[in-house]
Amino acid sequence: MKNKGKSIEDAINVNAEYSEEGIALEYEWIDKVWGIRDIDWTLINQELLHHGGKHFDILYIEFPNKETRVIYFDISKFYGKYKLFS
């Protein structure tokens, strides 16, 4: 799984109905693969990219040894959809 998400072509498909759920799933995937946030890795930056009619979150993470990694998530399924709580 550590080889997934290295590019748009290999983006991790986030299967969520709403943005809140989708964003949580992105971080859950990173924690599962790379360890605990702010211990094993730190978020450096996050970008939104629209390409080929799809929407992508690009997360830049850094490890304690200062190595960095870019992870692409395809968020097309939930992009712009929010669950309204009453």
C-alpha positions as CSV (number, residue, x, y, z in Angstrom):
1,M,0.0,0.0,0.0
2,K,3.0,2.3,0.5
3,N,3.3,2.5,-3.3
4,K,-0.2,3.7,-3.9
5,G,-1.1,7.4,-4.4
6,K,2.2,8.6,-5.8
7,S,0.6,10.3,-8.8
8,I,-2.8,11.3,-10.3
9,E,-2.8,8.1,-12.3
10,D,-2.4,6.0,-9.1
11,A,-4.5,8.2,-6.8
12,I,-6.2,6.5,-3.9
13,N,-9.9,6.5,-4.5
14,V,-11.8,7.8,-1.5
15,N,-15.2,6.1,-1.3
16,A,-17.2,8.5,0.8
17,E,-20.6,10.3,0.4
18,Y,-19.7,13.5,2.1
19,S,-16.6,15.7,2.5
20,E,-16.4,15.2,6.3
21,E,-16.3,11.4,5.9
22,G,-13.9,11.6,3.0
23,I,-11.4,13.8,4.7
24,A,-11.4,11.5,7.8
25,L,-10.9,8.5,5.5
26,E,-7.8,10.2,3.9
27,Y,-6.2,10.6,7.3
28,E,-7.2,7.1,8.4
29,W,-5.5,5.7,5.3
30,I,-2.3,7.6,6.0
31,D,-2.3,6.5,9.6
32,K,-2.8,2.9,8.6
33,V,0.0,3.0,6.1
34,W,2.5,5.5,7.6
35,G,1.8,5.5,11.3
36,I,0.4,8.0,13.8
37,R,0.0,11.7,12.8
38,D,2.4,14.1,14.5
39,I,4.4,11.1,15.8
40,D,5.4,9.1,12.7
41,W,4.5,11.8,10.2
42,T,3.4,15.4,10.0
43,L,1.2,17.2,7.4
44,I,3.2,19.9,5.7
45,N,0.7,21.1,3.1
46,Q,-2.5,20.1,1.3
47,E,-3.6,21.2,-2.2
48,L,-6.8,20.8,-4.2
49,L,-6.3,19.9,-7.9
50,H,-8.9,19.7,-10.6
51,H,-7.7,17.6,-13.5
52,G,-9.4,15.7,-16.3
53,G,-12.9,16.3,-14.9
54,K,-11.9,14.9,-11.5
55,H,-11.0,16.4,-8.1
56,F,-7.9,15.4,-6.1
57,D,-6.5,16.2,-2.7
58,I,-2.7,16.2,-2.6
59,L,-1.2,15.8,0.8
60,Y,2.5,16.5,1.6
61,I,3.7,14.7,4.6
62,E,7.1,14.6,6.4
63,F,8.7,12.0,8.5
64,P,11.0,12.5,11.5
65,N,14.0,11.9,9.3
66,K,12.9,14.9,7.2
67,E,12.0,12.6,4.2
68,T,8.8,13.9,2.5
69,R,6.1,12.1,0.6
70,V,3.3,13.3,-1.7
71,I,0.0,11.4,-1.6
72,Y,-2.8,11.8,-4.2
73,F,-6.4,11.1,-3.3
74,D,-9.2,11.0,-5.8
75,I,-12.0,12.9,-4.0
76,S,-14.4,13.2,-7.0
77,K,-17.1,11.2,-5.3
78,F,-17.6,13.5,-2.3
79,Y,-16.1,16.8,-3.5
80,G,-18.3,19.7,-2.6
81,K,-20.9,17.5,-0.8
82,Y,-21.5,18.3,2.9
83,K,-23.7,16.7,5.4
84,L,-25.9,19.2,7.1
85,F,-26.4,18.5,10.8
86,S,-29.6,19.7,12.5
